[in-house]
């Protein structure tokens, strides 16, 4: 049996369940899913006749053809399905039963690939487990719906929480949620967001590895549902110049068994010393991990829009601060629910929904655990709207700014021991090299803005 040392669940029983289910439900094909370094979903389909050997021997593939996995001279890699992630795809006809499982990527000698984002997160979760913690995540997933991928033409003129004929995509959200729940992914709520044809669906909190898998599934379900309706869904952080961008606000917490390690009933914010140290760690290392949580050139159009847009708007965080109800802060401590200590958490507001969730969770967890291990002190809360403070006032308060561009974010990441340790040497180096190429290509690109402004004048 080909297994990995960090698999703690009862592999045999889960594999038996999968083999029995595909037979009982007449599933004909199994899609084996995995994620490349940049967060793109990859898939290979096998027949159910090959499923048992996939569990025991793995399925070989050319790692050199996938972003970041292997050099040409070490191309052979193996996919080993994680039976715990088995689900039948509900959008396929019953007569063509298709299921999916997420896979772990192994080397030919059965060792985890250090370039596998799923392994990177598993490794960080094991570190948290050694400290007695389980890491939970609850994301707010925002996205836009457009007429096509060719141009960002919204489908409605709705705004925040609209429940009017302007919100013509209510049925889209309903269909998406139904599909997600049929795949075992629980949804907390959904609504129209601030921008035209912008939507939010919040996934119910679960452990970080399951949630990273859920986000990868969520993005596909949203795009598949849009395709069925003849429209286009995008998780691009900032597709519309004069409107808000799409965020992936992350609600984070640590549990010790069934006890929320962030909760302290005696604290004014009900935040325990563990929660405070975790928050301090996330804040102290925020600038150096932003290249991972916001990995695209376009990500920084969202993060800078509030200060530099033609009509400054939005709540995308720019400054490294925390607050209780302050939506200009990078970290917000949501309102405590009386008699519900399990709800105590922090909300990290910088990430966008287009990145790699495995790597995002890994670096945030690494920063928080560092804060706990080193006993970081949480700085003073920011009660002011940081967007309204002058540069001098922010400097006097010691408020730092998040990177203003991918290039700046990469420079900060490059010198970060914390991010290098969290990602591992190999993935860290590949990620930097790939993103440097993206930044160099963007920097050399002559945009329509430059042609429109300068060509008639210069």
DAUR-V512652 format. One line per field, one symbol per residue. ss: DSSP state (2 for helix, 1 for strand, 0 for the rest). psi: psi as a letter, one per 30 degrees, with the letter a starting at -180 (. if undefined). burial: # if it has 9 or more other ideal C-beta (glycine too) atoms within 8 Angstrom, else .. A space follows every 50 residues. Layout:
BEGIN
ss = ???
psi = ???
burial = ???
END
This chain:
BEGIN
ss = 00000000002222222222222200001111111000001111111222 22222220111122200000022201111110222011000002220111 11111110000100002222222222222200011111111111110000 00010000000000000002222222222222000011111100000111 11100112222222222222222222220001110000000000000111 11111100110010000000102222222222220222222220000022 22222222000000000010011000000011000000002220011100 00000022222222222222222200000000000222002222220000 10000222222222002222222022222222222222222222000222 22220000
psi = kjllfgjflieeeeeeeeeeeeeeghkfkkkjklklefgkklkkkllfff eefeeeflkkljfffkjfellefhfklkkjkjffgkkkjffkkefhkkll kllkkllfggkkkfgjeeeeeeeeeeeeefggkkkkkjkjjkllklelfe kijlflglakgkilfeifgeeeeeeeeeeeefggjkkelllkaelkgklk kkkkklleeeeeeeeeeeeeeeeeeeefggakkkgkeifkeglllklikk jklkkjbgkjffkjffkeggkleeeeeeeeeeeegeefgffefiflefef eeffefeflfikllgkkekilllegjgflekkjlkkjkgifffklljjfe llggajeeeeeeeeeeeeeeeeefhkkklkkjfljfffkleeeeeefgkl klkfleeeeeeeeegjeeeeeefkeeeeeeeeeefeeeeeeeefkjleee eeeeefe.
burial = .#.#......#..##.###.###...#.###########.########.# #..##..##.#.##.#.###....#########.#####..#....#### #######....##################.#.##############.... ...###.##..#...##.#..##.###.###.#.###..#.##.###### ###.#####.#################...##########..######## #####....#####.....###.########################### ######..#..#.#.########..#.#######.#....#.######## ######################...#.#...#...##.#....#....#. ###.##.###.##..#.###.###..##.###.###.##..#.......# #.......
END
